[in-house]
Amino acid sequence: MTPLLLIIPVVLLVGLAALAAFMWSMRNGQYDDMDGAAERILDDSTDKAPPKDN
């Protein structure tokens, strides 16, 4: 029973820290452009050729 008195508060604190980190990332726009990277990978117009070694 004694280990539960230690584990439960630790788990609650870790869960609250994860929730706070998620809420912080939502407020800072981390998840605003979910399709941008998927579409950019298919767009060849922005690709530049690597420099040639002479």
C-alpha positions in Angstrom: 0.0 0.0 0.0 2.9 2.4 0.7 4.3 2.3 -2.8 0.9 3.5 -4.1 1.1 6.5 -1.9 4.3 7.5 -3.9 3.3 6.3 -7.3 -0.1 7.9 -7.6 1.1 11.5 -7.0 4.1 11.0 -9.3 1.8 9.7 -12.1 -0.6 12.6 -11.6 2.3 15.1 -11.8 3.7 13.6 -15.0 0.2 13.5 -16.5 -0.4 17.2 -15.7 3.1 18.1 -17.1 2.2 16.3 -20.3 -1.1 18.1 -20.5 0.6 21.4 -19.9 3.1 20.7 -22.6 0.4 19.8 -25.0 -1.7 22.9 -24.2 1.5 25.1 -24.6 2.2 23.5 -28.1 -1.5 24.1 -29.1 -1.3 27.8 -28.1 2.0 28.3 -30.0 0.6 26.9 -33.3 2.5 23.6 -33.5 -0.4 21.8 -35.1 -1.7 24.6 -37.4 -0.4 23.3 -40.7 -0.9 19.6 -40.7 -1.0 19.2 -44.5 1.8 21.6 -45.5 4.7 19.2 -45.0 2.8 16.4 -46.8 2.2 18.7 -49.8 5.6 20.3 -49.8 7.3 16.9 -50.2 5.4 16.3 -53.4 6.2 19.8 -54.9 9.3 19.6 -57.2 9.3 23.3 -58.1 11.2 24.3 -55.0 13.9 21.7 -55.2 17.4 22.8 -56.2 20.0 20.7 -57.7 22.9 19.9 -55.4 26.2 21.7 -56.3 28.5 19.7 -58.6 32.0 18.9 -57.3 34.7 19.9 -59.8 
